[in-house]
Amino acid sequence: MTKRLASLILALASVPTLALAASGGALLDSHANINDTASLQRGAALFANYCAGCHALSLHRYSRTAEDLGLTEEQVMTNLAPADAKFAETAKAAMNPDDAAAWLGKAPPDLSLVARSKLGGRDWTYTFLKSFYVDETRPSGWNNTLLAGSSMPNVLWELQGIQRPVHDEGSHAGVPSRLELASPGRVSAEEFDRAIRDITAYLQYVGEPAALKRSTVGLWVVLFLAFFTFLAWLLKQEYWSDVH
């Protein structure tokens, strides 16, 4: 029985490794931090400028963004929402879904839960956004080492620059062994990494906004338990003092 249980644990532990290998690349540690309000604000602005044209966040409301990120209604509606959006509405894409389906063949997916639904979570999102490269065989002109055959173009290419695939000796056919920057973008590599980390943090927050308050509540719970433990220890000392 023990051997079977150990075999089952080892088998389950190998699932993420196999899935990552099949995804076409190893995940990078995003270091995204949803407790960094400034990072979330920058991520929200970057998402609005580069992603919200095609992708909706149908499970997240503009009003919740304002409440959680310390923004006013005017700031949110001026900088993060389309002109016809309402403050209490969920975040919608600027592009009409029917038009998107007609023009692109399929409407771009909703990203409300992308940072939770993918294996690897926020690290998957971070790695995906950094892994685009030029591929003239694709209709969009782009491909991705993490999600090969992705129909999404690299909307951040102006910031990142243009990456080209490098096929080293021994690499699998059609799969780049690494990417090299053929043309620099408008920002440095460090600034681009921070931008991607901010977008990733924002999408992680959108997937579970309650996590912001839960982390704060968790601290108070730990402090309460520590205080209660101290009181219990004092009670024990008082009770056993008469016995001794």
PAGU-226705 format. One record per residue (C-alpha): residue number from 1; residue in one letter; y, x, z. Coordinates in nm, 3 decimals. Last residue first. Layout:
BEGIN
<bavo n="NUM" res="a" y="Y" x="X" z="Z"/>
...
END
This chain:
BEGIN
<bavo n="244" res="h" y="2.332" x="0.265" z="4.238"/>
<bavo n="243" res="v" y="2.286" x="-0.108" z="4.193"/>
<bavo n="242" res="d" y="2.649" x="-0.180" z="4.275"/>
<bavo n="241" res="s" y="2.772" x="0.060" z="4.003"/>
<bavo n="240" res="w" y="2.528" x="-0.096" z="3.755"/>
<bavo n="239" res="y" y="2.745" x="-0.399" z="3.684"/>
<bavo n="238" res="e" y="3.074" x="-0.211" z="3.668"/>
<bavo n="237" res="q" y="2.936" x="0.053" z="3.432"/>
<bavo n="236" res="k" y="2.778" x="-0.211" z="3.212"/>
<bavo n="235" res="l" y="3.102" x="-0.406" z="3.195"/>
<bavo n="234" res="l" y="3.293" x="-0.090" z="3.101"/>
<bavo n="233" res="w" y="3.039" x="-0.022" z="2.823"/>
<bavo n="232" res="a" y="3.069" x="-0.377" z="2.696"/>
<bavo n="231" res="l" y="3.447" x="-0.342" z="2.689"/>
<bavo n="230" res="f" y="3.416" x="-0.019" z="2.487"/>
<bavo n="229" res="t" y="3.174" x="-0.185" z="2.245"/>
<bavo n="228" res="f" y="3.420" x="-0.472" z="2.203"/>
<bavo n="227" res="f" y="3.696" x="-0.225" z="2.119"/>
<bavo n="226" res="a" y="3.477" x="-0.049" z="1.860"/>
<bavo n="225" res="l" y="3.368" x="-0.383" z="1.716"/>
<bavo n="224" res="f" y="3.729" x="-0.495" z="1.692"/>
<bavo n="223" res="l" y="3.834" x="-0.171" z="1.521"/>
<bavo n="222" res="v" y="3.549" x="-0.207" z="1.268"/>
<bavo n="221" res="v" y="3.648" x="-0.567" z="1.200"/>
<bavo n="220" res="w" y="4.012" x="-0.465" z="1.158"/>
<bavo n="219" res="l" y="3.914" x="-0.206" z="0.898"/>
<bavo n="218" res="g" y="3.694" x="-0.458" z="0.717"/>
<bavo n="217" res="v" y="3.984" x="-0.701" z="0.694"/>
<bavo n="216" res="t" y="4.183" x="-0.446" z="0.496"/>
<bavo n="215" res="s" y="3.891" x="-0.369" z="0.263"/>
<bavo n="214" res="r" y="3.828" x="-0.741" z="0.223"/>
<bavo n="213" res="k" y="4.188" x="-0.803" z="0.127"/>
<bavo n="212" res="l" y="4.169" x="-0.584" z="-0.182"/>
<bavo n="211" res="a" y="3.807" x="-0.680" z="-0.255"/>
<bavo n="210" res="a" y="3.920" x="-1.042" z="-0.289"/>
<bavo n="209" res="p" y="4.054" x="-0.959" z="-0.636"/>
<bavo n="208" res="e" y="3.699" x="-0.911" z="-0.769"/>
<bavo n="207" res="g" y="3.675" x="-0.861" z="-1.146"/>
<bavo n="206" res="v" y="4.054" x="-0.839" z="-1.174"/>
<bavo n="205" res="y" y="4.056" x="-0.545" z="-0.930"/>
<bavo n="204" res="q" y="3.800" x="-0.354" z="-1.137"/>
<bavo n="203" res="l" y="4.003" x="-0.430" z="-1.448"/>
<bavo n="202" res="y" y="4.316" x="-0.293" z="-1.277"/>
<bavo n="201" res="a" y="4.135" x="0.019" z="-1.156"/>
<bavo n="200" res="t" y="4.004" x="0.084" z="-1.507"/>
<bavo n="199" res="i" y="4.349" x="0.045" z="-1.658"/>
<bavo n="198" res="d" y="4.488" x="0.290" z="-1.400"/>
<bavo n="197" res="r" y="4.207" x="0.540" z="-1.461"/>
<bavo n="196" res="i" y="4.272" x="0.520" z="-1.835"/>
<bavo n="195" res="a" y="4.641" x="0.594" z="-1.777"/>
<bavo n="194" res="r" y="4.559" x="0.879" z="-1.537"/>
<bavo n="193" res="d" y="4.324" x="1.035" z="-1.790"/>
<bavo n="192" res="f" y="4.597" x="1.005" z="-2.053"/>
<bavo n="191" res="e" y="4.846" x="1.182" z="-1.828"/>
<bavo n="190" res="e" y="4.601" x="1.466" z="-1.765"/>
<bavo n="189" res="a" y="4.521" x="1.501" z="-2.137"/>
<bavo n="188" res="s" y="4.892" x="1.519" z="-2.217"/>
<bavo n="187" res="v" y="5.082" x="1.229" z="-2.367"/>
<bavo n="186" res="r" y="5.192" x="1.136" z="-2.720"/>
<bavo n="185" res="g" y="4.854" x="1.221" z="-2.869"/>
<bavo n="184" res="p" y="4.705" x="1.544" z="-2.994"/>
<bavo n="183" res="s" y="4.522" x="1.569" z="-3.329"/>
<bavo n="182" res="a" y="4.170" x="1.707" z="-3.371"/>
<bavo n="181" res="l" y="4.068" x="1.662" z="-3.009"/>
<bavo n="180" res="e" y="3.701" x="1.754" z="-2.990"/>
<bavo n="179" res="l" y="3.404" x="1.532" z="-2.918"/>
<bavo n="178" res="r" y="3.053" x="1.631" z="-2.813"/>
<bavo n="177" res="s" y="2.688" x="1.612" z="-2.917"/>
<bavo n="176" res="p" y="2.777" x="1.348" z="-3.171"/>
<bavo n="175" res="v" y="2.495" x="1.102" z="-3.248"/>
<bavo n="174" res="g" y="2.423" x="1.042" z="-3.617"/>
<bavo n="173" res="a" y="2.110" x="1.251" z="-3.612"/>
<bavo n="172" res="h" y="2.032" x="1.376" z="-3.264"/>
<bavo n="171" res="s" y="2.184" x="1.708" z="-3.161"/>
<bavo n="170" res="g" y="1.975" x="2.024" z="-3.204"/>
<bavo n="169" res="e" y="2.251" x="2.235" z="-3.352"/>
<bavo n="168" res="d" y="2.588" x="2.095" z="-3.253"/>
<bavo n="167" res="h" y="2.730" x="1.786" z="-3.414"/>
<bavo n="166" res="v" y="3.101" x="1.759" z="-3.334"/>
<bavo n="165" res="p" y="3.270" x="1.421" z="-3.356"/>
<bavo n="164" res="r" y="3.644" x="1.394" z="-3.407"/>
<bavo n="163" res="q" y="3.900" x="1.279" z="-3.151"/>
<bavo n="162" res="i" y="4.243" x="1.155" z="-3.252"/>
<bavo n="161" res="g" y="4.526" x="1.150" z="-2.998"/>
<bavo n="160" res="q" y="4.510" x="1.006" z="-2.650"/>
<bavo n="159" res="l" y="4.836" x="0.814" z="-2.633"/>
<bavo n="158" res="e" y="4.859" x="0.710" z="-2.998"/>
<bavo n="157" res="w" y="4.482" x="0.655" z="-3.001"/>
<bavo n="156" res="l" y="4.498" x="0.392" z="-2.727"/>
<bavo n="155" res="v" y="4.393" x="0.099" z="-2.947"/>
<bavo n="154" res="n" y="4.075" x="0.282" z="-3.042"/>
<bavo n="153" res="p" y="3.916" x="0.016" z="-3.260"/>
<bavo n="152" res="m" y="3.660" x="-0.228" z="-3.120"/>
<bavo n="151" res="s" y="3.361" x="-0.295" z="-3.345"/>
<bavo n="150" res="s" y="3.133" x="-0.082" z="-3.128"/>
<bavo n="149" res="g" y="2.857" x="0.077" z="-3.334"/>
<bavo n="148" res="a" y="2.759" x="0.322" z="-3.061"/>
<bavo n="147" res="l" y="2.868" x="0.215" z="-2.715"/>
<bavo n="146" res="l" y="2.904" x="0.535" z="-2.511"/>
<bavo n="145" res="t" y="2.975" x="0.767" z="-2.805"/>
<bavo n="144" res="n" y="3.225" x="0.526" z="-2.958"/>
<bavo n="143" res="n" y="3.310" x="0.459" z="-3.320"/>
<bavo n="142" res="w" y="3.632" x="0.422" z="-3.516"/>
<bavo n="141" res="g" y="3.745" x="0.344" z="-3.871"/>
<bavo n="140" res="s" y="3.741" x="-0.029" z="-3.794"/>
<bavo n="139" res="p" y="3.493" x="-0.099" z="-4.074"/>
<bavo n="138" res="r" y="3.275" x="0.195" z="-3.960"/>
<bavo n="137" res="t" y="3.166" x="0.466" z="-4.203"/>
<bavo n="136" res="e" y="3.498" x="0.646" z="-4.161"/>
<bavo n="135" res="d" y="3.414" x="0.734" z="-3.801"/>
<bavo n="134" res="v" y="3.701" x="0.874" z="-3.592"/>
<bavo n="133" res="y" y="3.619" x="0.906" z="-3.224"/>
<bavo n="132" res="f" y="3.636" x="0.685" z="-2.917"/>
<bavo n="131" res="s" y="3.491" x="0.807" z="-2.587"/>
<bavo n="130" res="k" y="3.778" x="0.788" z="-2.337"/>
<bavo n="129" res="l" y="3.792" x="0.407" z="-2.315"/>
<bavo n="128" res="f" y="3.414" x="0.388" z="-2.283"/>
<bavo n="127" res="t" y="3.406" x="0.645" z="-2.003"/>
<bavo n="126" res="y" y="3.656" x="0.452" z="-1.790"/>
<bavo n="125" res="t" y="3.485" x="0.117" z="-1.846"/>
<bavo n="124" res="w" y="3.142" x="0.260" z="-1.767"/>
<bavo n="123" res="d" y="3.279" x="0.432" z="-1.455"/>
<bavo n="122" res="r" y="3.424" x="0.100" z="-1.338"/>
<bavo n="121" res="g" y="3.084" x="-0.065" z="-1.338"/>
<bavo n="120" res="g" y="2.796" x="0.179" z="-1.397"/>
<bavo n="119" res="l" y="2.583" x="-0.083" z="-1.562"/>
<bavo n="118" res="k" y="2.833" x="-0.324" z="-1.709"/>
<bavo n="117" res="s" y="2.898" x="-0.665" z="-1.554"/>
<bavo n="116" res="r" y="3.135" x="-0.558" z="-1.279"/>
<bavo n="115" res="a" y="3.408" x="-0.371" z="-1.470"/>
<bavo n="114" res="v" y="3.374" x="-0.616" z="-1.759"/>
<bavo n="113" res="l" y="3.420" x="-0.919" z="-1.536"/>
<bavo n="112" res="s" y="3.751" x="-1.061" z="-1.653"/>
<bavo n="111" res="l" y="3.730" x="-0.882" z="-1.988"/>
<bavo n="110" res="d" y="3.690" x="-1.180" z="-2.224"/>
<bavo n="109" res="p" y="3.527" x="-1.067" z="-2.544"/>
<bavo n="108" res="p" y="3.707" x="-1.016" z="-2.876"/>
<bavo n="107" res="a" y="3.657" x="-1.318" z="-3.107"/>
<bavo n="106" res="k" y="3.402" x="-1.254" z="-3.378"/>
<bavo n="105" res="g" y="3.424" x="-1.192" z="-3.752"/>
<bavo n="104" res="l" y="3.748" x="-1.000" z="-3.709"/>
<bavo n="103" res="w" y="3.994" x="-1.214" z="-3.902"/>
<bavo n="102" res="a" y="3.828" x="-1.554" z="-3.868"/>
<bavo n="101" res="a" y="3.708" x="-1.495" z="-3.511"/>
<bavo n="100" res="a" y="4.050" x="-1.364" z="-3.410"/>
<bavo n="99" res="d" y="4.220" x="-1.663" z="-3.569"/>
<bavo n="98" res="d" y="3.997" x="-1.898" z="-3.370"/>
<bavo n="97" res="p" y="4.060" x="-1.700" z="-3.049"/>
<bavo n="96" res="n" y="4.441" x="-1.717" z="-3.096"/>
<bavo n="95" res="m" y="4.582" x="-1.368" z="-3.036"/>
<bavo n="94" res="a" y="4.810" x="-1.324" z="-2.734"/>
<bavo n="93" res="a" y="4.505" x="-1.322" z="-2.510"/>
<bavo n="92" res="k" y="4.510" x="-1.540" z="-2.201"/>
<bavo n="91" res="a" y="4.570" x="-1.463" z="-1.837"/>
<bavo n="90" res="t" y="4.490" x="-1.771" z="-1.631"/>
<bavo n="89" res="e" y="4.774" x="-2.015" z="-1.585"/>
<bavo n="88" res="a" y="4.991" x="-2.058" z="-1.276"/>
<bavo n="87" res="f" y="5.281" x="-1.854" z="-1.418"/>
<bavo n="86" res="k" y="5.277" x="-2.034" z="-1.755"/>
<bavo n="85" res="a" y="5.230" x="-1.854" z="-2.086"/>
<bavo n="84" res="d" y="5.436" x="-1.923" z="-2.400"/>
<bavo n="83" res="a" y="5.608" x="-1.581" z="-2.413"/>
<bavo n="82" res="p" y="5.289" x="-1.385" z="-2.356"/>
<bavo n="81" res="a" y="5.237" x="-1.240" z="-2.005"/>
<bavo n="80" res="l" y="5.262" x="-0.898" z="-1.838"/>
<bavo n="79" res="n" y="5.623" x="-0.782" z="-1.866"/>
<bavo n="78" res="t" y="5.850" x="-1.085" z="-1.849"/>
<bavo n="77" res="m" y="5.610" x="-1.328" z="-1.682"/>
<bavo n="76" res="v" y="5.494" x="-1.075" z="-1.424"/>
<bavo n="75" res="q" y="5.837" x="-0.935" z="-1.342"/>
<bavo n="74" res="e" y="5.993" x="-1.282" z="-1.322"/>
<bavo n="73" res="e" y="5.719" x="-1.410" z="-1.091"/>
<bavo n="72" res="t" y="5.783" x="-1.117" z="-0.861"/>
<bavo n="71" res="l" y="5.538" x="-0.833" z="-0.811"/>
<bavo n="70" res="g" y="5.368" x="-0.711" z="-0.492"/>
<bavo n="69" res="l" y="5.033" x="-0.639" z="-0.655"/>
<bavo n="68" res="d" y="4.829" x="-0.909" z="-0.481"/>
<bavo n="67" res="e" y="5.073" x="-1.199" z="-0.507"/>
<bavo n="66" res="a" y="5.200" x="-1.119" z="-0.857"/>
<bavo n="65" res="t" y="4.850" x="-1.064" z="-0.993"/>
<bavo n="64" res="r" y="4.737" x="-1.389" z="-0.833"/>
<bavo n="63" res="s" y="5.023" x="-1.576" z="-1.001"/>
<bavo n="62" res="y" y="4.920" x="-1.441" z="-1.339"/>
<bavo n="61" res="r" y="4.579" x="-1.597" z="-1.290"/>
<bavo n="60" res="h" y="4.238" x="-1.435" z="-1.331"/>
<bavo n="59" res="l" y="3.912" x="-1.586" z="-1.456"/>
<bavo n="58" res="s" y="4.023" x="-1.612" z="-1.821"/>
<bavo n="57" res="l" y="4.124" x="-1.248" z="-1.847"/>
<bavo n="56" res="a" y="4.183" x="-1.249" z="-2.223"/>
<bavo n="55" res="h" y="4.138" x="-0.972" z="-2.478"/>
<bavo n="54" res="c" y="4.306" x="-0.942" z="-2.819"/>
<bavo n="53" res="g" y="4.678" x="-0.885" z="-2.759"/>
<bavo n="52" res="a" y="4.604" x="-0.836" z="-2.391"/>
<bavo n="51" res="c" y="4.464" x="-0.486" z="-2.449"/>
<bavo n="50" res="y" y="4.744" x="-0.239" z="-2.532"/>
<bavo n="49" res="n" y="5.069" x="-0.361" z="-2.378"/>
<bavo n="48" res="a" y="4.937" x="-0.608" z="-2.120"/>
<bavo n="47" res="f" y="4.657" x="-0.373" z="-2.018"/>
<bavo n="46" res="l" y="4.903" x="-0.084" z="-1.982"/>
<bavo n="45" res="a" y="5.132" x="-0.296" z="-1.764"/>
<bavo n="44" res="a" y="4.843" x="-0.413" z="-1.543"/>
<bavo n="43" res="g" y="4.717" x="-0.056" z="-1.511"/>
<bavo n="42" res="r" y="5.061" x="0.067" z="-1.404"/>
<bavo n="41" res="q" y="5.075" x="-0.203" z="-1.137"/>
<bavo n="40" res="l" y="4.720" x="-0.126" z="-1.026"/>
<bavo n="39" res="s" y="4.800" x="0.246" z="-0.997"/>
<bavo n="38" res="a" y="5.111" x="0.171" z="-0.791"/>
<bavo n="37" res="t" y="4.906" x="-0.056" z="-0.562"/>
<bavo n="36" res="d" y="4.648" x="0.214" z="-0.487"/>
<bavo n="35" res="n" y="4.377" x="0.023" z="-0.298"/>
<bavo n="34" res="i" y="4.198" x="-0.048" z="-0.626"/>
<bavo n="33" res="n" y="4.123" x="0.322" z="-0.667"/>
<bavo n="32" res="a" y="3.973" x="0.455" z="-0.990"/>
<bavo n="31" res="h" y="3.803" x="0.794" z="-0.943"/>
<bavo n="30" res="s" y="3.662" x="0.737" z="-1.293"/>
<bavo n="29" res="d" y="3.348" x="0.945" z="-1.252"/>
<bavo n="28" res="l" y="3.219" x="0.999" z="-1.603"/>
<bavo n="27" res="l" y="2.916" x="0.820" z="-1.741"/>
<bavo n="26" res="a" y="2.667" x="1.007" z="-1.957"/>
<bavo n="25" res="g" y="2.642" x="0.919" z="-2.322"/>
<bavo n="24" res="g" y="2.468" x="0.704" z="-2.581"/>
<bavo n="23" res="s" y="2.394" x="0.391" z="-2.382"/>
<bavo n="22" res="a" y="2.020" x="0.457" z="-2.393"/>
<bavo n="21" res="a" y="2.054" x="0.752" z="-2.157"/>
<bavo n="20" res="l" y="2.256" x="0.535" z="-1.921"/>
<bavo n="19" res="a" y="1.988" x="0.269" z="-1.919"/>
<bavo n="18" res="l" y="1.714" x="0.521" z="-1.851"/>
<bavo n="17" res="t" y="1.905" x="0.671" z="-1.561"/>
<bavo n="16" res="p" y="1.990" x="0.329" z="-1.420"/>
<bavo n="15" res="v" y="1.621" x="0.228" z="-1.430"/>
<bavo n="14" res="s" y="1.481" x="0.545" z="-1.269"/>
<bavo n="13" res="a" y="1.547" x="0.427" z="-0.914"/>
<bavo n="12" res="l" y="1.348" x="0.112" z="-0.978"/>
<bavo n="11" res="a" y="1.043" x="0.314" z="-1.082"/>
<bavo n="10" res="l" y="1.075" x="0.548" z="-0.784"/>
<bavo n="9" res="i" y="1.094" x="0.252" z="-0.546"/>
<bavo n="8" res="l" y="0.789" x="0.089" z="-0.709"/>
<bavo n="7" res="s" y="0.588" x="0.412" z="-0.685"/>
<bavo n="6" res="a" y="0.674" x="0.446" z="-0.316"/>
<bavo n="5" res="l" y="0.565" x="0.088" z="-0.252"/>
<bavo n="4" res="r" y="0.238" x="0.145" z="-0.435"/>
<bavo n="3" res="k" y="0.171" x="0.463" z="-0.236"/>
<bavo n="2" res="t" y="0.238" x="0.283" z="0.092"/>
<bavo n="1" res="m" y="0.000" x="0.000" z="0.000"/>
END
